[in-house]
Amino acid sequence: MSDDRPTPADPTPQDATPSAPISPQAAAKAAEHGFEPVADAGPFTDMIGPMFHKTLDDGSRQLALYAERRHLNSGGIVHGGLLMTLIDNTLGRHVYYQLPAGSALVTLSLNTDFVTAGREGDFIIGRARIVRMTRSVVFVEGTLRRDDTVLLNAQGIWKILRRPD
């Protein structure tokens, strides 16, 4: 992730534009829920996205994705790998934005439990919470939800590779 990240008070740089195309349906759902496009998602996430984010009053962020037909598996439900990618991004970004600028981190472990299937047209929102943080390792948990319905629960461990403080 970029070291020149926006501060929580200014979550989207003026010149930032998402690389992934945004469908009118996705844009409408994101706006309805108060989300904006993620501009620095990276090439892989741009390929499966777009993802959207919202900064909460406590400075934490939520990530979201509008499930389109291209996100479905052969059974007609949202692909589990897509949900795992969304929760990995949700947990990782939550940790990243709690650290000083210039920090770098990677996922060490990610455990997921699928609860309910996602469907085309779902606006899936990821939420995260830090359980414990040491100088070099962060334990975090989170959920993916469609409205009040939990789709996935996750627990993960992130390694802080670089911390400028």
C-alpha positions as CSV (number, residue, x, y, z in Angstrom):
1,M,0.0,0.0,0.0
2,S,1.1,3.5,-0.7
3,D,3.0,5.6,2.0
4,D,1.4,8.8,0.7
5,R,-2.0,7.7,1.9
6,P,-4.8,10.2,2.7
7,T,-5.5,11.1,6.3
8,P,-8.8,10.1,7.8
9,A,-9.9,13.8,7.6
10,D,-9.2,13.7,3.8
11,P,-10.0,10.1,2.8
12,T,-9.8,10.6,-1.0
13,P,-7.1,12.6,-2.7
14,Q,-8.3,15.1,-5.2
15,D,-6.6,13.5,-8.1
16,A,-7.4,9.9,-7.2
17,T,-9.6,7.9,-9.6
18,P,-10.4,4.2,-9.3
19,S,-9.0,2.1,-12.1
20,A,-11.8,-0.4,-12.1
21,P,-15.0,0.7,-14.0
22,I,-18.0,1.4,-11.8
23,S,-21.4,0.3,-13.0
24,P,-24.3,2.6,-12.4
25,Q,-25.8,0.0,-10.0
26,A,-22.6,-0.1,-8.0
27,A,-22.3,3.7,-7.9
28,A,-25.9,4.0,-6.7
29,K,-25.6,1.4,-3.9
30,A,-22.3,2.9,-2.8
31,A,-23.8,6.4,-2.6
32,E,-26.9,5.1,-0.8
33,H,-24.6,3.7,1.9
34,G,-22.2,6.7,2.0
35,F,-19.2,4.9,0.4
36,E,-16.7,6.3,-2.1
37,P,-14.6,4.4,-4.6
38,V,-11.2,3.2,-3.4
39,A,-8.5,4.8,-5.6
40,D,-5.4,2.9,-4.4
41,A,-6.6,-0.6,-4.4
42,G,-3.8,-2.1,-6.5
43,P,-3.9,-4.0,-9.8
44,F,-5.5,-7.3,-8.5
45,T,-8.2,-5.5,-6.6
46,D,-8.9,-3.2,-9.5
47,M,-9.4,-6.3,-11.6
48,I,-12.1,-7.8,-9.3
49,G,-13.5,-4.4,-8.0
50,P,-14.3,-1.7,-7.8
51,M,-14.2,-1.6,-4.0
52,F,-15.6,1.2,-2.0
53,H,-14.7,2.7,1.4
54,K,-16.1,4.8,4.2
55,T,-14.3,6.3,7.1
56,L,-16.2,6.1,10.4
57,D,-16.1,8.7,13.2
58,D,-13.5,6.6,15.1
59,G,-11.1,6.8,12.1
60,S,-11.6,3.1,11.1
61,R,-12.7,2.2,7.6
62,Q,-15.2,-0.1,6.1
63,L,-14.8,-1.6,2.7
64,A,-17.6,-2.7,0.4
65,L,-18.2,-4.3,-3.0
66,Y,-21.3,-4.5,-5.1
67,A,-21.7,-8.1,-6.3
68,E,-22.1,-8.3,-10.0
69,R,-22.7,-11.3,-12.3
70,R,-18.9,-11.5,-13.0
71,H,-18.4,-12.2,-9.2
72,L,-20.6,-15.3,-9.2
73,N,-19.4,-18.9,-9.3
74,S,-21.0,-21.7,-11.4
75,G,-23.6,-22.2,-8.7
76,G,-24.9,-18.6,-9.1
77,I,-23.6,-17.3,-5.8
78,V,-20.8,-14.9,-5.0
79,H,-17.5,-16.8,-5.3
80,G,-15.9,-17.6,-2.0
81,G,-12.5,-16.4,-3.2
82,L,-14.0,-13.0,-3.9
83,L,-15.3,-12.9,-0.3
84,M,-12.0,-13.9,1.0
85,T,-10.3,-11.2,-1.0
86,L,-12.7,-8.6,0.3
87,I,-12.2,-9.6,3.9
88,D,-8.4,-9.7,3.5
89,N,-8.5,-6.2,2.2
90,T,-11.0,-5.1,4.9
91,L,-8.9,-6.4,7.8
92,G,-5.6,-5.3,6.2
93,R,-6.7,-1.8,5.5
94,H,-8.2,-1.5,8.9
95,V,-4.8,-2.3,10.5
96,Y,-2.9,-0.2,7.9
97,Y,-4.8,3.0,8.8
98,Q,-4.3,2.5,12.5
99,L,-0.5,2.5,12.0
100,P,1.8,5.5,11.4
101,A,2.3,6.7,7.8
102,G,5.2,4.8,6.2
103,S,4.3,1.5,7.7
104,A,4.1,-1.7,5.7
105,L,2.4,-5.0,6.6
106,V,1.4,-8.4,5.2
107,T,-1.1,-11.0,6.0
108,L,0.4,-13.9,8.0
109,S,-2.8,-15.8,8.6
110,L,-6.4,-15.5,7.5
111,N,-9.2,-17.9,8.8
112,T,-12.6,-17.6,7.4
113,D,-16.0,-19.1,8.1
114,F,-18.7,-18.8,5.4
115,V,-22.1,-18.3,7.0
116,T,-24.5,-17.4,4.2
117,A,-24.2,-17.1,0.4
118,G,-23.9,-13.7,-1.3
119,R,-26.0,-13.0,-4.3
120,E,-25.8,-10.9,-7.4
121,G,-26.9,-7.3,-6.5
122,D,-25.7,-7.6,-2.9
123,F,-23.8,-4.6,-1.5
124,I,-21.4,-6.4,0.8
125,I,-19.8,-4.4,3.6
126,G,-16.7,-5.4,5.4
127,R,-16.1,-4.4,9.0
128,A,-13.0,-5.0,11.2
129,R,-11.8,-4.7,14.7
130,I,-8.3,-5.0,16.2
131,V,-8.2,-7.6,18.9
132,R,-4.6,-7.1,20.0
133,M,-1.6,-5.2,18.7
134,T,2.0,-5.8,19.6
135,R,5.0,-3.9,18.1
136,S,5.3,-6.3,15.2
137,V,2.0,-8.4,15.0
138,V,-1.6,-7.4,14.9
139,F,-4.6,-9.7,15.6
140,V,-7.8,-8.6,13.9
141,E,-11.3,-10.0,13.3
142,G,-14.1,-8.9,11.0
143,T,-17.3,-9.7,9.2
144,L,-18.8,-9.3,5.7
145,R,-22.5,-8.4,5.8
146,R,-25.3,-7.8,3.5
147,D,-27.5,-5.4,5.5
148,D,-27.9,-7.3,8.8
149,T,-27.0,-10.7,7.4
150,V,-23.5,-12.0,8.1
151,L,-22.0,-13.7,5.0
152,L,-18.5,-14.4,6.4
153,N,-16.6,-14.2,9.7
154,A,-12.8,-13.9,9.8
155,Q,-9.9,-13.8,12.1
156,G,-6.4,-12.9,10.9
157,I,-2.9,-12.0,11.9
158,W,-0.9,-9.2,10.2
159,K,2.9,-8.8,10.4
160,I,4.2,-5.2,10.5
161,L,7.2,-5.2,8.3
162,R,8.1,-1.5,8.7
163,R,7.0,1.0,11.3
164,P,8.6,4.4,11.2
165,D,7.9,5.2,14.9
